[in-house]
Amino acid sequence: MLNKNELINFLKNKKVLITGHTGFKGAYLCILLDLLGAKIYGYALKEESNSLFDMLNLRDILSGECIADIRDYDKLYSFVKNVNPDYIIHMAAQPLVIDSYKEPKYTYEVNVIGTVNILEAIRQLQNEYNYKNINDFNLLSFLNVTTDKVYENNDLNDYAFREDDKLCGYDPYANSKSCSELVTYSYKKSFFADSQFSISTARAGNVIGAGDISENRIIPDCNRAIIENKNMIIRNKNSIRPYQYVLEPLITYLNILLISSVDKNKSGSYNVGPDVIDCVNTETVVNLYFKYYEADNKPKVIAESDTQSDFHESKFLRLDNSLVKKVFDFKTIYNIEEGLEITAKGYKLFNENNKTELLQYIQNTIENML
């Protein structure tokens, strides 16, 4: 893994385009890239009014931005052309399983056609520059961020998915991300095999961190229980997921993006998740979060046995991260308990609307991790 100085050497004054920059992970990525001296450009839907991006006024650190839908190809193409980025990290997505059952068409349009659009914009621009016989197309590396749920999951308790396992997500969200992986593979082989830039995908685990306000995610649900002074009901207490602190995968994304830009042989598809020992069940995650959240009155945890849901949910999900360890010398910095402690302390500042201290807290955490 690259150290801080090496990351700065790659990124100082380089143009990094993020799709989905106004989202939860996008906000953290903006803070990380700003500390590393990059010029940040964002393409995304408008942020929610109570989001981390909005609260910390992160628009102030951007060099450019387009608030638009990833499905709008013309706007996307125009923005990518005008920015002419050195690096692209594609994170724009409909990211929620339950919402994908409610709006499957929208989910596929955003997650699949959105991926087609960003890759097609790159293809068209490459062709345009080649036609004009000029060499100032800047792109060095492209990374598509997908999910740990892209694999066909048969709920094997003792199995961790490897990169060569079958891609066949069950629910519309997971399946659309499987399709996004395949789209990326096809474009890479069909159009970019001889290009100057590298193309990779990162299959990330379940991220946790202060400021996530999404519905039907376990840590945001815990935080809402605190704010609303309600019981915390755990529907499937024994479900196991690869939880990791949000900055763990983001730092790894940058390593994949940057190292593969100078060594295309290291481009590929990588599981970016915690060690198997940190893949714990939902009840453990909830209890650890409340352990570290400082409050006089904490919610009562009601952990039900695994119940039948209205939609499919896998009981067991783990990632084998041995490949990213081998290729990029990946190491987990914070274990699950440490990650939850950092998350709980950050949420305390978030709930108190303590903007200055929260930003400083995140920045200090980044410095400690690099």
Secondary structure, DSSP 8 states (H G I E B T S, - for coil): ---HHHHHHHHTT-EEEEETTTSHHHHHHHHHHHHTT-EEEEEES---TTSHHHHTTGGGG-SEEEE--TT-HHHHHHHHHHH--SEEEE------HHHHHH-HHHHHIIIIIHHHHHHHHHHHHHHHHHHTT-------EEEEE--GGGB-----TT--B-TTS-B--SSHHHHHHHHHHHHHHHHHHHH-TT-SSEEEEEEE-EEE-TT---TT-HHHHHHHHHHHT--EEES-TT-EE-EEETHHHHHHHHHHHHHHHH-GGG-SEEEE---GGG-EEHHHHHHHHHHHS--SS---EEE------SS---SB--B--HHHHHHH----SS-HHHHHHHHHHHHHHHHTT-HHHHHHHHHHHHHHH-
